[in-house]
Amino acid sequence: MSERRQSASENEKSMLSASEQREAVRDRYSSIAETEDSGCCEPTSEDDTDSCSSGGCCDDTTLATKSERLGYTEDDIDAVASGADLGLGCGNPTALANLAQGQQVLDLGSGGGFDCFLAARKVGPTGFVIGVDMTPEMIERARKNIDKNETENVEFRLGEIEHLPVADGSIDVIISNCVINLSPNKSQVFSEAFRVLRPGGQFAISDVVMTAEVPQEFRADPESVSGCVAGAATISDLEAMLERAGFEGITIEPKEDSHQFIREWSSEHRLEDYIVSATIEGQKPNTE
């Protein structure tokens, strides 16, 4: 299947054009980035309360508890200054990646920078972390967090994950947290990831995968697309896309215990009937 046909197929699943999907995602996350303290939305009336449920109206304590349920430790949460953890992920890719001193790390869809700052601690002063996000407001927020975290080995770049502003073969490890499902062209994302990795480089992300056909009403709904629901792909589709990009050693493992927090993403729908969080890993062949 050609890249054009693959992209068209992915767009048909979401029932929104690529530009509509990007606009929905950009609008949602720019709004979240502009909140003062966290990614939690603040209802302005009783009518707004339900609409906030997917954003997770919460205080710092609730946000920390949510992060622990995603796989972060109390030490992880305490190590990063407030304002970087927006509670938007579905796992902990920094634990999955087994990062080491001196590595060059790339975070796809870095948001407020939480995973980047955790990764920076693990790679140390001889390593470096790049976060890429397509939302200017998120980049601005993340850059402010650099000073708050007194971190010198992190940089944030504005760009789309389908067209990474990163040099060929310059990255040791790619991480991402519940972001690639938002892309209207996942095949292109995986191809770009493969391009920027060094031979032997690791791809280790957390994301949602589709376990049952998502209802048509979700696929046509911008909020469902930007809320990590309608854009999820099946395990078999993801495996095929990663293989076409050139990755080997591909493993995709659903996390059944994620049903609990996915259930809380919506007060109106049983989202856990359609999607589940998963760890997704692969490696660029070592040609040396």
Secondary structure as UniProt FT lines:
FT   HELIX           3..14
FT   HELIX           18..33
FT   HELIX           46..48
FT   HELIX           49..52
FT   TURN            53..56
FT   HELIX           60..70
FT   HELIX           74..79
FT   TURN            82..83
FT   HELIX           93..96
FT   TURN            97..98
FT   TURN            101..102
FT   STRAND          104..108
FT   TURN            111..112
FT   HELIX           114..123
FT   TURN            125..126
FT   STRAND          128..133
FT   HELIX           136..148
FT   TURN            149..150
FT   STRAND          154..158
FT   TURN            161..162
FT   TURN            168..169
FT   STRAND          171..177
FT   HELIX           180..182
FT   HELIX           186..196
FT   STRAND          197..210
FT   HELIX           216..219
FT   HELIX           222..226
FT   TURN            227..228
FT   TURN            230..231
FT   HELIX           235..245
FT   STRAND          248..254
FT   HELIX           256..258
FT   HELIX           259..263
FT   TURN            264..265
FT   HELIX           271..273
FT   STRAND          275..283
//
